Structure formats: C-alpha cells, structure tokens
Amino acid sequence: MSENEPASTPTPEGASPAPLPPPTAVEERRDDRERRIAELEARLARPTAVGVTPLVAAVALAFSVYLIWGQRADLEYQFTAPKDAIDLGSEGAYRFDLAQSNRYVQVHGAPSPRGWFFIERNTTVIVVGIIDTPIILRRPTLPTEKWSPGETPPRPDARPFTVKGRLLSKDDAPPRYIDAFAEYEKWSGAPAKWILLQEDKPGGDLGGQAWVAVLGAFAALNAWLLVRGTMRFFKRG
C-alpha cells in the first residue's frame, strides 16, 4: 500500500452487510400487480364444488348455445309450425304460390321414372322428382323398390301418390341432399327448387326433441355453474 492511499476501514468479524435500499414506488406497484395477477390466475383455475371452473363452464355454455342455434330451423318446425298441411294442389292445378320453406304441406303427383337411392339413419330411402313440379321427394322405399348399396337401383314405383311432409327450399335443405338436387337437375334438365321430406310432421321427431332437451339442460347447468363460480370469485376478491 502506498503512503498516499487511504487505509480502508476493516469490517468487524460477524457484522451484518449494509441494508438494501428500500424499494421504489414503481417497484412496489409492479410487485403488487404481479401478486394480484397470480391470485387471479389461481382463483380462475380453482374448481367449483362440482369440479368445473368458471372458464370451462363458459366454454361449455357457448358450445351448447351454438349447437342449439344451428338447429333453430328444426326447432321452429317441431314446436311452432302449423300442424295443418298446406295443400299445394295436384296435376294441372298446382298452387306453388302457397309454398313456404319449413312448412308442413300436401301435394298430389306422379313420380319421375328415375330415382336416387341412399341410406339415411339406417333406412333405405329414395329421392324422386314429382313430374311437372320443381319439387323432389324424399321418401322411404316401397316393397317394389328393393335396393342395397352396390346394386343397380330399380325403377321407382310409377303409381301416382298424395304425400304429406316437410317442405324445404333448396337453400334451406340439409347438405346431405345437395347431391340429390344435382343429380335430378342433371337428369331432368330442369331446376329443382324444393325438397319434400315425407313423414316429417311438426312435433313428430321425438328423438330430435329429446336431443334438444338434453342440450338445453346442459346449457342451463353450465349457466348455473358460470354464475355460481363468478359470484364466488368476486366474494373471495
């Protein structure tokens, strides 16, 4: 050590180090914010009494509402459509000015000489045109129309008929009938504007009603869980 260099003051053995400076106001606010965020995350992740967090309940509720909304046309037909069939007339006296999509109708006519077979809900059905109308008809096959996938389809039963069912416009028809519309229009050269679903009566789809009831109960349960979980969260806060 040089003569001009001041001597350092020795630290007594066992003495504590110098205390850290107190945190600044900015650091205190940051620490408090991080603590609150951690508490919030822990509360949102905490399950309710039945093991469902409010976030999960909200997602489940939104999904069930989405499914119900996607079936709104079916719900309207099953629960609010009039049960008296609209008579669209018969050969030479059709009343297509009365036709309404998603309504129960009746029509008399003769089938096209060609039909298109497919399986729907484990049942063999056929789509035929109704001659001199823009309507195609989906109905169960008759005993004279036996068919299995892979076989050459038989000719449709040619007897005239009177049929009742649910009338849907081409735009409102389920996607599974798109090919039926296309095949008929390709064969006939005329546009098909409607499809008539035979034996589909207002209030007659008990399976569909049961499914909607299940969805409604599921939505109600998750709405209750969401409200309950949210109230508990704010009470803890």
Buried (B, 14 or more C-beta within 10 A) or exposed (E): EEEEEEEEEEEEEEEEEEEEEEEEEEEEEEEEEEEEEEEEEEBEEEEBEEEBBBEBBBEBBEBBBEBBEEBEEBBEBBEEBEEEBBBBBBBEEBEEEEBEBBBBBBBBBBBBEBBBBBEEEEEBBBBBBBBEBBBBBBBEBEEEBEBEEEEEBBEBBEEEBEBBBBBBEBEEBEEEBEEBBEBBBEEBEEEBBBBBBBEBBBEBBEEBBEBBEEBEEBBEBBBEBBEBBEEBBEEEE
